[in-house]
């Protein structure tokens, strides 16, 4: 598989690098469990009649899954692998 080399003018900043180094230490399934937890909490809120809160909490799941995907990509490819 070919790996794209980052060009010097498109390098990540210090903040992005620091975030990537920290999140790369997290297991990828943390984000999956967080998404499933938010769906379960949303269902519980829905059953308790808290419709607005249920919708709010239920909308967290896609964000957790996207963060998990980002985490996996950083672990596999890094942002600036040379």
ZISUL-V568235 format. One line per field, one symbol per residue. phi: phi as a letter, one per 30 degrees, with the letter a starting at -180 (. if undefined). psi: psi as a letter, one per 20 degrees, with the letter a starting at -180 (. if undefined). burial: b if it has 24 or more other ideal C-beta (glycine too) atoms within 12 Angstrom, else e. A space follows every 50 residues. Layout:
BEGIN
phi = ???
psi = ???
burial = ???
END
This chain:
BEGIN
phi = .dcdcddedccddddddddddddddddddeddddddddddddddddddic dddddeddddedddddddddedddddcicbdc
psi = pppppqqhilqqrhgggggghghiipqhighghgghghgghggghghijm gghggghhihghgghghhgggggggghrhlp.
burial = eeeeeeeeeeeeeeeeeeebeebeeeebeebeebbeebbebbeeeeeeee eeeeeebbebbeebbebbeebeebeeeebeee
END
